[in-house]
């Protein structure tokens, strides 16, 4: 199967026929990984990533669990002043 690279805005685009997308289990707006090689470009479905909780994300970002983080040093608590209007406190 062949396709032609065409102008798409300021970039170049490649139309992939629906039959080919159906055959590999891809559809519109799916994220893919582009891998350059000496022979061309390989288009690959990324490995399925499971949903991570906020705790897991914080641990990955800071390198320690959320329980160990505590308050950020030097960051005072913000005083927003007295309630104005009909806020519920």
SVG drawing of the C-alpha trace seen along z (x, -y; Angstrom):
<svg xmlns="http://www.w3.org/2000/svg" viewBox="-25 -41 45 47">
<polyline fill="none" stroke="black" stroke-width="0.4" points="0.0,0.0 1.4,-3.4 0.6,-7.0 1.8,-10.5 3.2,-13.0 1.3,-16.3 1.4,-19.8 -0.8,-20.2 -0.6,-23.8 3.0,-24.5 3.8,-20.8 3.6,-17.7 0.9,-15.1 0.4,-11.5 -3.1,-10.1 -3.5,-6.5 -6.3,-4.6 -9.1,-3.5 -8.7,0.2 -5.1,0.1 -6.1,-1.7 -8.8,0.8 -6.4,3.7 -4.0,2.5 -6.7,1.3 -6.1,-2.5 -8.7,-5.2 -8.9,-9.0 -7.2,-10.9 -5.3,-7.9 -1.8,-8.7 1.1,-6.9 4.8,-6.7 7.0,-7.8 10.3,-6.0 12.9,-7.2 15.2,-4.6 17.6,-4.4 14.9,-2.8 12.1,-5.3 9.6,-6.0 8.0,-3.3 4.5,-4.2 3.8,-2.2 1.0,-2.0 2.4,-3.1 2.4,-0.6 -0.8,-0.8 -0.4,-2.9 -2.7,-2.4 -4.2,-5.3 -2.0,-6.5 -3.4,-7.9 -2.4,-11.4 -0.3,-9.6 1.6,-7.7 2.2,-10.8 3.5,-12.8 5.8,-10.0 7.2,-9.7 7.6,-13.5 9.2,-14.2 10.9,-10.8 9.2,-10.2 5.7,-9.5 3.1,-12.2 3.1,-11.5 6.7,-12.5 6.3,-15.8 4.5,-18.0 4.3,-21.7 6.7,-23.4 9.3,-25.2 9.1,-29.0 5.6,-29.0 3.3,-30.8 -0.4,-29.9 -2.4,-32.4 -4.8,-34.7 -7.6,-35.5 -9.2,-37.9 -12.8,-38.0 -15.6,-36.5 -17.2,-39.0 -20.7,-38.5 -22.4,-35.2 -19.5,-32.8 -20.2,-29.7 -17.5,-29.0"/>
</svg>
